[in-house]
């Protein structure tokens, strides 16, 4: 599932590029939305974000595409691969600016893990 976000001036750091915390927030939100659309009867919480490494600066005004694809489905958890690219780039958005995997677990009100119902 693809999601999009416009990088606005208030998201910039002191060096003039996107503050990494905003990127991680959006990634968590968009992956959470995808998980809830795919498994509407589950109650997910984020338990892991893998290999967070910022290799490319992201500029003000860029429109980011967050491509969220299921990577693994377990009994109580689901993992997504998230690739972030520039939706308006000359290469059609194929150059990945940031990528990571994020894992959610399905929980009961008490916080105990529950099986994922598909």
Order of alpha helices (4+ residues) and beta strands (2+ residues): beta-alpha-beta-beta-beta-beta
